[in-house]
Amino acid sequence: MHYQQLEASIYDQVYAGFKADIPFWQNFARETCGENGEALELACGTLRVLLPVAEAGVRVTGIDESPYMLELAHKKLDATDENVRARISIQQGDMRAFEFTRKFNLIYIPFNTFGILTTSADQLAALASIQKHLAPNGLFAFDVFFPDVTRMHGAELSRWQLEMDESFPDGSRIHRDNVRAVDTRKQIISVTWRNKEYQNQILAREFITDLALTYFFPREIENLLRRAGFEIVHYWGNYERENFWEMSEPWKQLVVAKIKE
C-alpha cells in the first residue's frame, strides 16, 4: 500500500490541477455502461475520477487498499448531492484479489495506477480478478504513461527537482520536490519526494514519501493482456482517443481490452 496517512493527507492538493483525464473517463464510462450498466474503478483513492464519473450519470463502485484514502473519500461523499451519492459504492479492497457477487460493464484503472503492480505475478493476479468480474461484452480500460527512453538516463534524474510550490485559499502551502532512479532490468521507476507543508507561511511539517512504479512498453502490454486472456480493442495515445500507432509523439498508453473469445 502506497498511500499511508501522510501521503493521503496531501493527495487532493497535489493533484488538484490535474483534470485532463476526467472528461475521457466520464464519456467512456457513460458510453460503455449505458443507462443500466455499472462501472468498477480499481484504486479509486479519494474519488478524484470516480466522483465525476458518477456525476455524469454512471453507477460506479470503487475499491482502494488504503483506509486513509477511503476516509477522505467518505468525507467527500458526505458532502455530495444525494442523487449522485446513490450511484456510488466504495469499499476497501486489493485490486489483485477482490470479490463481488455481480459483474461490471466496465472495469478501469486510471492515472498510471496499474504501474503500482511491480511484478508479473501481481499484474496477472489483478487481470485474473478483472476478467472474473467483467460482464459479457464488458470492457477493461487503463492508462499508463509512455516511457521516454531518452530521458530515463539523464543526469537530472539524480538531482532534486521542484515539482510544485503552491498556496491554497485556506492559507496552506505545499512545497514538493523529487528525485528519481530507474531500474532498467526490472523496468521500475522509483520516485522519492520531499514534502513541506506550510500554514500561513510557517512550516507545519515535512516528510519523505516514495513510490515504485512499473513502466510498460506497448509490445509488453499486448503480450501481458494476451497471456491473461484479453484482446485489445483500442490503443490510444492521449485522452482525445487518437490512435497510438498513428501519432508522432504519443505521451499516454490508453488501452481498452475485452475478454478474448
N, C-alpha and C positions, 0 to 999 in steps of 0.2 A: 504494500500500500504506500503510495507516494504522499498523498495529502494528509499529513498529520495536522495537529491543531494549528500550528503557526502558519504552515503553508496555506491551509484553508482560510485562515482569517484575512488574508490579503488577496485572495484569488479574484474576487469581483472587482477590486480596484485595479489590479494589474491588467486584467483583460477587459476593462470597461470599454475601451476604444475599439476592440476587435469585434466587428459585426458583419464582416464581409460574407460570412457563410450563412447567416441567418435566413435571408430570402431563399437561398437554394434549398435548405432543409425544409422550410415551410412549404414551398411549392412542390418539392419532390414527395414529401410525406402526404400532402393532400392528393396529389395525382395517384400515388400508389395505393393509398388506403381508401380513397373514396369517402362516401358518407358513413359507411357502416364498418369499415375496417379499423385496425388498431396497429400502432407502431410500438416498437420497443427500442429505447435508447440505452445502450450499454455505457457505463461510466458517465452517468448523467450529471454528476457533480452538483453544482449549485443552481442547476437548471438554466444555464446561460442559453442553451439551444432548446431544451425541452419545453420551457415555458412559452417561447414564441411559437413553437410548433403547435402546442395546444391552443394558443390564441388564434391560430389560423384555422381552427375547427377540427383538428385531428385528435382522436382519443390516443393517448400515449402513456405508456408505462416506462419508468426508469429504474435502473438499479445502479448502485455505486458501492464500492467496497469501503469507502471512508465514512465513518459515522460523523466526522466533523463537517464534511461537505454536506451530508444529508441534513444535519442540524440547521445549517444555513438555508438549505432548500426548503425545509418545512416552514421556516420563518417567512420565506417568500410566498409560499402557498397560503399562509395565514392572511397575507395582505392582498391576495389575488381575488379578482371577481369570482363569485361562487359558481357562475356558469362555466368559466374556464377551469376552475378547480375541480369541477365534477368530471372533467375529461382526463384528469391526471391521477396516476397512482405511482408512488415511489417506495422503494424498499432497499434494504442493504443486500448486496449480493456480489458475487465474484463472476466476472464475465467468462471465466474458464469453466465454471460449473454452476449453472443456475437452473432452477426447476420451476416451471409453470404448468398448470393443467390445460392451458389454452395455447393456441398458436397465433402468430402475428403475420400481418401482411407485409410489414417492413421491419427489419431489424437494422439499426445503423449505429455506427461509432464515429462521431465527428472529431475534428480538431487534432489529428495526429495520434489519437489515444490508442489505436491499435499497436503503435510502436512501444507502448509501455510493456507489452509482452516481449521479453527479450530472449526467449528460447523457442526453438521449433516446437517443442513439446507443449509449451503454453499456448502458442498460436494455434496449433492443431486442436488442442482441447477446447479453446474458445470456438473455433469453427465447427467442431462437432456439436457443441451446445447450441450454437446458432442454427445449424441445419435441423436439429431436433425440434426447434421451435418455430420454424417457418411454415406458414400456411401454404397449401397448394398454390402455385404461381406466385408465391411470396418472393420478395427481393431482399438481399443483404447489400448494404452500401457502407462504405467507409472512405475516409480521405487521409492520406499521409503526404508529407512533403516529398518533392522530387529531389534526390540528393545532388548537390552541386559539387562534383568531384574536384573542380578547380579551386574551390575554397576550403576543402576539407583539410588541406595540409599547409594552409597559410600560417605564417608566423603569428598573425594577430589572434589566432585561436588560443594561444598560450598566454595571452595578455588579458588583463581585466578590461572589459568593455562596458561602457554605460548602456543600459537597456532602457531605463526610464527614470525620470526625476519629475514627479508630477504632484501638484497640490490639488486638493479637493474642497468642495464647498463647506465641509464640516470643520475645516481648519487643519485637517491631516495632510501629510505629505509622505510620499514613498520614494525613496532613492534606492535603485536596484541596479547592480552591475553583475556581469557574469564572466566566467572563463570556461572554455570547452576543451575536451580531449576526445580524440577519435580513435577507436579500436577498429582498424580495417579488417582484421581477421574475424572478429565477432560481429562486425557491422553495427557497432553501438556508439552513439554519441553520448558522452557524459557531460552534463552541464552542472556547474556549481554557481549558486547565486549568493551575493552578499546583500541582505535586505536591511534597510534602515527605515524605521517609521518615526515620523515627527508629529508632534501635536503643537500647533501654534509656534512652529519653528524650533521647538525644543525636542531633542532626541528622546523618544519614549522607549524604544527598544531596538535591538539589532540582532540578527540571527542569520545563520547559514542554512541554505537548503540545497538539495541536489537531486538530479534526475538522470536515469539511464534510459535512453530511447533508441530502439532499433530503427535503422534506416533501410528502406527497401528499394530495389531496382525493379523495373517493370517485368522482366522475364521471371524474376524470383516470385513476384506476386502471382503471375499466371500459373507457375508451377505449384505454388503453395495452395492456391484455390483448387486447382485441378486435383491435387493429391487429396484434398478434403472433400471432394465430390461436388464441386461447384463449377459452373462455367460462366465466363464473363459476358455480360450483356452490354455494358457501356464502360468506356475507359476515357474519362475526361481529364483535361489538363488545367481546368480552372472552374470556378463556380458559375461561369456563364455557359458551361457544358460544351466547350469547344473540344473537338476530337484531339486527344493527347497526341496521336501519331501524326497529325497534320499541323501541329503548332511548331513554330520555330524555337520558342523558348517556354515550354510548359514549366510552371512552378509548383504544380499540385498534381497528385495522382488521386483522382476521384473515381473509385471503382464501384460498379454495380454488378452484382452477380446473382445467379439463381441456382437452385439445385440441379445438377446435371441429370438429364433424362436418360 
